Amino acid sequence: MGGVQAEREDKDKVSLELTEEILQSMEVGMSFRDYSGRISSMDFHRASSYLVTASDDESIRLYDVASATCLKTINSKKYGVDLVSFTSHPTTVIYSSKNGWDESLRLLSLHDNKYLRYFKGHHDRVVSLSLCPRKECFISGSLDRTVLLWDQRAEKCQGLLRVQGRPATAYDDPGLVFAIAFGGCIRMFDARKYEKGPFDIFSVGGDVSDANVVKFSNDGRLMLLTTTEGHIYLLDSFRGTLLSTFNVKPTSSKSTLEASFSPEGMFVISGSGDGSVYAWSVRSGKEVASWVSTDTEPPVIKWAPGSLMFATGSSELSFWIPDLSKLGAYVGRK
């Protein structure tokens, strides 16, 4: 119970502190530049200070953000690595491979570098991976035009949904609802009776370009969807109302445009097809900050849970924190 209370207090603290001024002051506080390929995916653990990355150099790396150290590097030369997500355990991950689709998903213990399970079912590259925050289940979307539902304890999928395009998938925080986006629409499913089909379908206004990422805000009230055309759609997750559309440079077919909610859901940050990073206010729908890059592909981007920090991954891993020297009024406060 204490852990849940602490988590709530952390979220409350961020909601009090994160302002446009603080967001505008953020800059890279630490970078890891020892990658020999682009970072394709990363994930923060919900209840620890750990971050995991997957890279085109076929490595999986585990970091302790609190001490800004790389704890472990595991190579996956045979299968390659594409997407990676933590399970509830801080040293166990599920990742998708780049080579060979028959066993394209694996449950890996980072502690002793052992495969605990192989998940068989997809026949092409997995492009979306979403773990249920409250239960040991997850969903994966593939270019084979299927979305598979899994139990972490079983090798075979528990359910299959067919889609007409590249799917993006996401669970909400309680794990009661999941979303599948493709073809200009987001389809909402009750996780307990998904086989009955979507209970609602939200349109994003005629953009039928490939869906990249779909996400819920922590409180479940908002959703965002990114597409290869460089559009980030912000929606009311209950009514499906389109609240704002944020535009960045389009991405190449090989890149993924990722956006992320700040912990209290007041801001959206996103990469761009020109490598830059942008932030918008959810309340006003206006751009509030931007950081220009010389890169030519969008970074993967994640906001750290309950923290005034986000991370970007490109050819290097960067942690972004507020520069308090830019905040005269803030420095005087505790």
N, C-alpha and C positions, 0 to 999 in steps of 0.2 A: 504493500500500500504506500509505503514511504517513497518508493521509486516513482510511482504514478504521480504522487503529490509533487515531488521534485520536478518531474517533467512538466507538470502544469505550471508550476512557479516559473520555470525557465521560459515557457511560452509567454506567460504574462509579462515577464521581464522584457522580452524582446518587443512585445507589442507596445510597451511604454517607451522604449528607447529608439527603435528604428524609425527614423524620420527621413525626409528627402535630403536634408542637409547631411546627415550621417552617410546616407547612401552615396551622395555625390563625392564625399571625401574618400571613398574606399579605393584602395590601390593594392598592388601585389605586395604582400608582406613576406612571402617565402615562395621559392620556385625550386622544383626538381627538374633538372635539364638532362638527366642521364638516359633518356629514352632514345632508342634508335628507330622508332616508328611512331605514328600518331596514336594518341590515346583514343580508343573507340568507345569506351564506356567507363563509368565509375559509379560508386554507390557509397553513401554514408550509412553506417550502422545506426539504428534508431536509438539504442540505449547505451552505447559506448562511444569512445572517442576515435573509433577506427574508420578508415576509408580504404576502399579497395579500387584498383584500377585494372582495366584490360587494355592491352596495347597491340598495335600491328607488329611490334617486334616479338610477338608471341609470348609475352610475359603477363603474369598476374602479380600485382604488387600490393602489399598490405602496409598501410601507414597508421601510425598513432599521431593524430592531429594535435593532441595536447602537447606532445613533446616535439612535434614536427620532425619525426624520424620515420624512415622506411624500415619496417620490422622484418620484412621477408619478401623475396622475389622468387616466384615459381614459374618455370618455363613450361610452355605447352607446345613444344616444337612439332610434335606429330599431328595434333589436331588443330593447332592455331586457337586463337581466342577472340571473341567478338563482343558479346554482351556479358556483363557480370552483375550479380546482385547478391547481397547478404541474405542468409536465412535469419531466423531469430537468434542464432548463435553467432557471436562476433568473429569466429574463425572458421566458419563454414559458409561456402558460397555455392551458388548455381551459376554455371556459365555455358555459353553457347560456343560451338566450335566454328571454324572457318573452313575446315577440310573434312569432307565426309558427313553426310546428313543422317545416316541411319541411327547413329547415337550422338546426335548433335547437341544434346543437353547432358550436363554432368553435375553431380553433387560432389564437391571437393572439400576435403578437410585441409585448410591451410596450415593447421598445427603440425601435421605429419606428412603432408603432401600425398594423401591417399584418396582415391576415388571411392566414395561410399555408395554411389548408385549411378547407373546410366539410364537415361530416359529415352525410349525408342518410340518414334512415331512420325517425325517430320521427314520430308523428302526433298527439302531445299533449305536455303539459309533462313535461320531464325532472325527476325528483324525487330521483335518486341518481346520483352520478358517482364512480367509483373508478379511479384510475390505478395500473397495476402498478408497484411500486417498482423492479423490476429490468429490465423490458423496455419497449419503446415500444408498449404496448397498454393499453387501458382498457375499462371496461364502464360502461354507462349503463342506468338503469331509468326507465321512463316510466309515466304514467297511462294510456297506450295499452295497458297490460298486456303489454309486452314488455321484455326485457332484451337489449340488443345488445352484441356484442363487437366491438371495433375495433382496428385497427392505425393508429397516428398518421400513417402515411405514405400511407394510402388513404382515399378519400372514402366508399366503401361499406363497410358493416359486414361483418365476417368470420364472424359467427354470430348466431343469433337464438334466444332461449328465451322461451316464452310462460308467463305467470304468471297467477294468479287473485287479483289484488288489487294494491295499491300496493307496489312492490318497493323494498327497501333492499339495497344491494350493497356488497361489500368484498373486496379482495384481502388475503391474508396477506403478510408482509414478503418472503419469498422469491419471491412471485408464482406459487407452484405450485398454490395452492388459492384459490378464491374462494367467497364465500357469498352467497346470495340469500335474503332474509327476506320473508315475507308470510304472512298468514292464521294467525298463531300458531306458525309453524315456521321454522327456519333450514335451508336446503338447502345442502349442501356439495358442491362440484364440483371435480374434478381439472381444472385449466386446460388440460392437454394433451389430454384426451379428454372434454370437457364434453358433447359430443353424445350420450354414453352415458347422460346423466342424472345425478342426484346420487348420490354414493357413500354418503351418510349424510343423515339428516333428524333434526334436534333439535327437540323440542317445548318450549314455554315455559309449559306448564300451562294451556292453555285460553284465553289472552288472544288473541282474534282481532281486536282493534282494529288500526288501520293501523300497520304498521311505519314508523318514522321513520329510524333510523340503526342500522346494524350495523357493528361494528369489531372488529379483532383487536388484542391487545396486541403490543408490539414483539417479544417472544420467541415469539409465536404460540401460547402455551399457553392463553390466555383469550380470550373473546369477550364483547361486550356488545351488547344489543339494546334500543332504546328504542321505546315505542309512544305513541300519542296519549292513552291512558288514564293516562299519567303513571307508567308502570312502566319500570324499568331492570333488565334481566335480565343477570346475570353467569353465564357458563357456562364449563365446561372444554371447550376447542375440540377435544380429541381424543375424549373420551367423550360429550360432549353433556350431561354432568351439570349440572343447575341448582344453582349454588353459593350465590347470594344473589339476592334481589329487593329493589331500592331503590324507594321510592315518593315521588313528588312530585305537585304539582298537575297535573291533566290539562291538555292544550293544546287550543286551538281548531283547527278543521280547516285554517286558513290557516297555522298555526305549525308549526315543526319542533322537536321535543325532541331536543337533541344532548347526548351525553355523551362523555367522553374519558378515556383511561388516562393516568396520569402515565408518564414515560418508562420507568421500571423496572417498571411494572405493579403497584405496591403500593397505588395509590389510584385511585378513579374520581371524576371531578368531572362535574357535570351542571347544566344550567339547570333551570328549573321553570316551570310554567304561570303562576305568579304573579311571574315575573321574577327570583326569587331564585336563588342558586347554592349547591349542596351538595357536600360531599366525604365519601366513605366509604372505610373501610379494606377492602381486598380480603381480608386475612387474617381479620379478625374479623367482617366484614359489618356493622359498626356505623358510624353517622354520626360523623364526627370534626370537621367544621367546617361552618359555613353563613354566608352573607352575604345579608342581607335587602335587597330592592329595592322601590322604589315602582312598578316597571314592571308591565305586565299581560301580557307575552308572554315566553317563554323566550329568553334570549340564545343565539346560536351560541357555541360554546366549543371551544377547542383548546389543548392543552398544547404548549409549544414543545419541539422535539426536543432531548434532552440538556441541559435547562436547568431552573433553579428559577423558572419563569415560565409562566403561562398567559394567554391572551387571551380576552376576551368581546366579542361584538359585538351591540349592540342599536341604539338611536338614536345611539350613540357607540361608539367603539373604545377598550377599556381593557386595559392591560397590568398584570397582577397579580404582585407580587414580595413576598418576605418582608420584614417590618419588623424589622430586626435589633435595634432598640431594645427590642422586646418579648422578646428572647431573651438574657437575662443570661448564661446559661451558654455560649451559642453565640458571643457577641461576643468572649469571651476566647480562643476557639480560632481557629486560622488555617484 
